[in-house]
């Protein structure tokens, strides 16, 4: 089926309206966006969120719409897929399929929507965004754009090179000066190698990691009893935020099986839900 991304009923466009209605003065298209904010501070006298703002409900809304969009684009698929660890997973998430301008912009908007509440409530302090090469480079740059456009947060960003440059400006990093509190932006955390290398770069520059923001937390054990995300939290003492998680996928499938769907789609949804629940029971960790 051909997807029309300009349709108001396309999942991301519904997400855009729902999140805008929830975010108060810093919502998409707010007057604040029309004014420069070079110091990366909320405008005096304004609040990022309405008084009745519920951060957990917004997180769930963003996660649900993210899952809808990833399914529509084929980024999230269900079936039988072999992981690097040799496990047979009932779902597969391939962020590389956000491979054109429109879909990458939508992905970046989800990153910004997930990050903005943390910044707005003061639960996260971030002076610079950092994207580890290579996949983190388009993620960090487009997320910085969306934070500035949609939320008036003009946050500098940087990324690293795989090999040091010995001419021009030289060095292994590109972009803003790495300083203060630095948030790492990546797609997923598997073995944690990318995070470890990023933290080494950040600390080597005299800054400190503020946390990690990823697209999907699989919430499954690694070699030990902890997940890769939990290991990062335990080893480095920094929070890991995700746009969506395995729990969110399960919740979405559970809602699907309770919806008035055609028999074929309902049967497929039930099969997918049962397979994901079985996988979680075998490899999952507590949120």
Secondary structure, 3 states (H helix, E strand, C coil): CCCCCCCCCCHHHHHHHHHHHHCHHHCCCCHHHHCCCCCCCCCCCCCCCCCCCCHHHHHHHHHHHHHHHHHHHCCEEEEEEECCCCCEEEEEECHHHCCCHHHHHHHHHHHHHHHHHHHHHCCCCCCEEEECCCHHHHHHHHHHHHHHHHHCCCCEEEEEEEEEECCCCCEEEEECCCCCEEEEECCCCCCCHHHHHHHHHHHHCCCEEEEEEEEEECCEECCCCCEHHHHHHHHHCCEEEEEEEHHHHHHHHHHHHCCCCCHHHHHHHHHHHHHHHHHHHHHECCC
